[in-house]
Amino acid sequence: MMIFKPLVLFVSVMFVSTQLWAQNPFSNTNLDVDKYRSRISEYFYSPTGIEILQPVKILGSVAKPGLYHLPNKTSITTLLSITGGTIKNANTKKIYITSLNGEKKELSLHDLMTTQNDVILKTGDIIYIPEKEHYFDQSTVNATTTITGIISLVLTAILVNEQLKN
């Protein structure tokens, strides 16, 4: 019985310390904006090489965000295929298009694909595809994981202690 308490304490400390290390308290989550800025580039797309190109920006949750120079009458679905598509956490139910004249549109990729009414992009359009909203942030998930781990460890120690008494 003398060995049991130090063993439980040692295992508890080891478990908690590994959970705290996994949380990485030194990470800075405010750098999400910089993550997108570092990925923004400029691309030129001309199938024949003789078209007059118009600049269009696509930002947010796409594989290759940036400034694209595209032929006139390029559709948004064509632009999405050129950019490599959306990334896994993209909110494809809300695609925002802002034109130079201030006109704003909200689209759904599902609606674009099912209705066959593709939107033709104009010079200077800015397309933004946001991320899906998260119900829990990473620190909440980490804290919940740590707490449930500690609770399960304590309950296991109590059960083992009860078994040793019997």
C-alpha positions in Angstrom: 0.0 0.0 0.0 3.0 2.3 0.6 4.1 2.1 -3.0 0.6 2.7 -4.4 0.2 6.4 -3.4 3.6 7.5 -4.8 2.9 5.5 -8.0 -0.5 7.2 -8.5 1.1 10.6 -7.8 3.9 9.9 -10.3 1.5 8.8 -13.0 -0.7 11.8 -12.4 2.1 14.2 -12.6 3.4 12.6 -15.8 0.0 12.6 -17.4 -0.7 16.3 -16.6 2.8 17.4 -17.7 2.4 15.7 -21.1 -1.0 17.3 -21.5 0.4 20.7 -20.7 3.3 20.2 -23.1 0.8 19.2 -25.8 -1.1 22.4 -25.4 2.0 24.4 -26.3 1.4 27.5 -24.2 4.0 29.4 -26.2 2.1 29.2 -29.4 0.6 32.5 -30.6 -2.9 32.0 -32.1 -3.1 35.7 -33.2 -0.9 34.9 -36.2 -3.8 33.4 -38.2 -3.9 36.6 -40.3 -0.2 36.3 -41.1 -0.8 32.7 -42.2 -2.9 34.0 -45.1 -0.7 37.0 -45.9 2.3 34.8 -46.3 0.4 32.6 -48.8 -0.9 35.4 -51.0 0.8 35.5 -54.4 0.2 36.9 -57.9 -0.8 34.5 -60.7 -1.4 34.9 -64.5 -3.7 32.6 -66.3 -4.0 32.8 -70.1 -4.9 29.6 -72.0 -3.8 31.0 -75.4 -1.4 33.8 -74.3 -3.2 36.5 -76.4 -6.2 37.4 -74.2 -6.5 40.7 -72.4 -6.4 39.9 -68.7 -8.3 41.4 -65.8 -7.2 41.4 -62.2 -9.3 39.5 -59.6 -8.4 38.8 -56.0 -9.4 35.7 -54.1 -8.8 35.5 -50.4 -9.6 33.3 -47.5 -9.9 29.5 -47.4 -8.5 28.5 -50.8 -5.4 26.5 -51.6 -3.7 29.4 -53.4 -5.1 32.8 -52.5 -3.9 35.9 -54.3 -4.2 38.2 -57.2 -5.1 36.5 -60.4 -5.0 38.0 -63.9 -7.7 36.2 -65.8 -9.3 36.4 -69.3 -12.6 38.3 -69.6 -15.7 36.3 -68.9 -14.0 33.9 -66.5 -16.4 32.4 -64.0 -16.0 31.9 -60.3 -16.0 28.2 -60.6 -13.2 28.4 -63.1 -11.3 30.7 -60.7 -11.8 28.2 -57.9 -10.4 25.4 -60.0 -7.4 27.5 -61.0 -6.7 28.3 -57.3 -6.7 24.6 -56.4 -10.1 24.7 -54.8 -11.1 25.4 -51.2 -9.3 24.0 -48.2 -11.0 21.6 -45.8 -12.2 24.2 -43.3 -13.7 26.5 -45.9 -17.3 27.7 -45.5 -18.5 27.1 -49.0 -22.1 28.2 -48.0 -20.9 31.8 -47.8 -18.8 33.1 -50.7 -18.6 36.8 -50.8 -17.9 38.8 -54.0 -17.3 42.6 -53.8 -17.1 44.5 -57.0 -15.3 47.8 -57.7 -18.6 49.7 -57.9 -19.4 48.5 -54.3 -21.9 45.8 -55.3 -21.8 42.9 -52.9 -23.0 39.3 -53.5 -23.2 36.3 -51.2 -23.2 32.9 -52.9 -23.1 29.3 -52.0 -20.9 26.9 -53.9 -23.6 24.2 -53.7 -26.1 26.6 -55.4 -23.6 27.5 -58.1 -23.0 23.8 -58.8 -26.7 22.7 -58.8 -28.3 25.6 -60.6 -25.6 26.0 -63.3 -25.9 29.8 -62.9 -22.2 30.6 -62.7 -21.1 34.1 -61.8 -18.9 35.8 -64.4 -16.1 37.8 -62.7 -15.4 41.5 -63.5 -12.2 43.5 -63.3 -11.3 44.2 -59.7 -13.7 41.7 -58.1 -12.6 40.5 -54.7 -13.8 37.0 -53.7 -13.6 36.0 -50.0 -14.2 32.5 -48.7 -14.3 32.4 -44.9 -13.5 29.6 -42.6 -16.2 27.5 -41.0 -17.2 28.8 -37.6 -15.8 26.6 -34.8 -17.9 25.7 -31.8 -14.9 25.4 -29.5 -11.5 27.0 -29.8 -8.3 24.9 -29.3 -7.6 26.0 -25.8 -11.1 24.8 -24.7 -10.5 21.4 -26.3 -7.1 21.1 -24.6 -8.5 22.1 -21.2 -11.4 19.6 -21.5 -9.0 16.8 -22.6 -6.7 17.5 -19.6 -9.5 17.6 -17.1 -11.2 14.4 -18.4 -7.8 12.7 -18.3 -7.2 13.7 -14.7 -10.7 12.6 -13.7 -10.3 9.2 -15.4 -6.9 8.8 -13.7 -8.3 9.7 -10.3 -11.3 7.3 -10.7 -9.0 4.5 -11.9 -6.8 5.1 -8.8 -9.8 4.9 -6.5 -11.0 1.7 -8.2 -7.6 0.1 -7.9 -7.3 1.2 -4.3 -10.7 -0.4 -3.5 -9.7 -3.6 -5.2 -6.5 -3.7 -3.2 -8.5 -3.3 0.1 -10.7 -6.3 -0.8 
